Amino acid sequence: LLSLVYFLCRNRNRSTLSRTLFNFINGTDLLICILALPVAISALSDGRPQVFSLPLFCDTWVFLWYTLCRFSLFLIAVLSIARTHSLVRPLCPPEKHWVTIPVVSYLGLLLVQETFPYWYGNTAHYEPNFLSC
C-alpha cells in the first residue's frame, strides 16, 4: 500500500514507462494481498470456510486470485524486458505502445482463460486443505 502511494504521489507530472509499470504492479499486488485476507480469516477460524461458504464469493475469489497472480508475474517480466531494452539501447527508450499492446492482449487472454470453466457450468468449492476455494 505504501509503495503504491509513494509512486502515485512522487513526481506526478512525470510519467515514464517504468513508473506506469510500477503503479500497475503495486496495484495488482495490493489486490492480491486483499484477496489473501479471507484465507487468513479461514485459517484463524480453525479451517471453517467463513466467507468462502458463499458460492458467488468463492467463484469470484478464484477468478480474481488466479488472474491477478498470473498478471502480476507478467507485469514483472514486462518491466524486466523494458529495463533490459533501456540498458542495451539507452538513447532509444521504448515507446508506450510496445508495452501496452502486449499487456492489454495478455489481460484479455487471461480473462478468457479464467472464465472458460464457467462457460460450462463449473463452479469453485471450498477446499479445507488449502483454506480457500
C-alpha positions, 0 to 999 in steps of 0.5 A, spaced: 500 500 500 505 504 501 509 503 495 503 504 491 502 511 494 509 513 494 509 512 486 502 515 485 504 521 489 512 522 487 513 526 481 506 526 478 507 530 472 512 525 470 510 519 467 515 514 464 514 507 462 517 504 468 513 508 473 506 506 469 509 499 470 510 500 477 503 503 479 500 497 475 504 492 479 503 495 486 496 495 484 495 488 482 499 486 488 495 490 493 489 486 490 492 480 491 494 481 498 486 483 499 484 477 496 489 473 501 485 476 507 479 471 507 484 465 507 487 468 513 480 469 516 479 461 514 485 459 517 484 463 524 477 460 524 480 453 525 479 451 517 471 453 517 470 456 510 467 463 513 466 467 507 468 462 502 461 458 504 458 463 499 458 460 492 458 467 488 464 469 493 468 463 492 467 463 484 469 470 484 475 469 489 478 464 484 477 468 478 480 474 481 486 470 485 488 466 479 488 472 474 491 477 478 497 472 480 498 470 473 498 478 471 502 480 476 508 475 474 507 478 467 507 485 469 514 483 472 517 480 466 514 486 462 518 491 466 524 486 466 524 486 458 523 494 458 529 495 463 533 490 459 531 494 452 533 501 456 540 498 458 542 495 451 539 501 447 539 507 452 538 513 447 532 509 444 527 508 450 521 504 448 515 507 446 508 506 450 505 502 445 510 496 445 508 495 452 501 496 452 499 492 446 502 486 449 499 487 456 492 489 454 492 482 449 495 478 455 489 481 460 484 479 455 487 472 454 487 471 461 480 473 462 478 468 457 482 463 460 479 464 467 472 464 465 472 458 460 470 453 466 464 457 467 462 457 460 460 450 462 457 450 468 463 449 473 463 452 479 469 453 485 468 449 492 471 450 498 477 446 499 479 445 507 486 443 505 488 449 502 483 454 506 480 457 500 476 455 494 
